[in-house]
């Protein structure tokens, strides 16, 4: 039988999943299940991780969306199943139900989960300009091979790399080394593992390898959804959780915004205060200049008065020639007395004006005085606001809503770790693209989820696992393959 192309294989899986959705909707609808003994495990940002006990005969698959209805049927919330161990189940909720929850009703939505996966596959075919099917073609070929043929494939090429080994720790370490090299090459990586526990383990191994290699793993790695383990490979997984990182980032952003608002309000308080002080200082400078002019005029009159009085005192002793010379310019004893009276009148007027000026100076001096440090503080605030684009830009920043932009945040991470079901069903992943797809335990992941994840990468797929699991697990079995074979 000829190999199908990626498009043909995707179309086949769309048909299969749509049939599955119809079956779940019409013949096997989801039945609610009562969960008891709920307790809050942890709260991170706007997400809550709860542990519940299920009846012994009920099993819910991982990443299954559920509606959680409390006993009083109020405040119904939505959640996602992260893990089931025995009859204990971990559910990630978007609303808190309190620390202890006696009982809730879980309403699973298997048909909805299948429907979102179908929508992603249909988008890949309907919008080829938004998805990249180059590396997907190589993956499609692999998914149709027999297990014996898979091991004979070349281990590395420009667009497809395989890390096959029966030693799980060895192949995971090889994946971690590849991840570190790709991050150093500034590549954006999507890392998927079959379940949340495996994802936590893989994240811990990659983070430990990066830490040993001198890279800050908390900056480059994010673990989508809440980690179910507190640490892995001596790495604190809570610091790598997407919700925790985003919450911390926006908490800091809110703190920065509050600090900026305080600085802006302080600047708006100081600016008019200093402006008023500067106006007072300008008035004070003008009055002081007037005072200096009055004092200069007064001193000039005092000199003239002193000369006139000296001449009057010495007038009788002056020679006839000196008296005649003075009379030629209109000066005699009587005129000198008149000059003295005139000078005295002008001096009295100047003294009155000086008194008024001094009173005004005494009044303006404290009004124009600027407390120590306020001018420098205002100048620093002015420079800070100018660097941000001015007061108008600052007002725009303060008025802007601080709504978390999940897409922008996840695009700033070099390695995003998630489960394939979440990648295929979460709308966020339809809007982000990666350079590399790394698949941990690939034979344990169903083919439709692998195809959905492969469409998000531009350059290369790295696939890892034990090839013996391909036939034993059977996740890659092509649906209705017999009907397509030529007779």
ABEGO torsion letter per residue (X at the ends): XBBBBAAAAAAAAAAAAAAAAAAAAAABBBBBBBBBGBBBABBBEABBBBBBBBBAABBBBBGBBBBBBBAAGBGBBBBBBABBBEABBBBBBABBAEABBABBBBBBBAAAAAAAAAAAAAAAAABAAABBAAAAAAAAAAAABBAAAAAABBABBAABBBBBBABAAAAAAAAAAAAAAAAAAGBBBBBBBABAAAAAAAAAAAAAAAAAAGBBAAAABBBBEBBABABBGGBBAAAABAAAAAAAAAAAAAAAAAAAAAAAAAAAAAAAAAAAAAAAAAAAAAAAAAAAAAAAAAAAAAAAAAAAAAAAAAAAABBAAAAAAAAAAGBBAAAAAAAAAAAAAAAAAAAAAAAAAAAAAAAAAAAABBBBGAAAAAAAAAAAAAAAGEAAAAAAAAABBBBBBAAAAAAABABBBBBAAAAAABAAAAABBBABBBBBGAAABBAAAAAAAAAABAABBBBBEBAAAAAAAGAABBBGAAAABBX
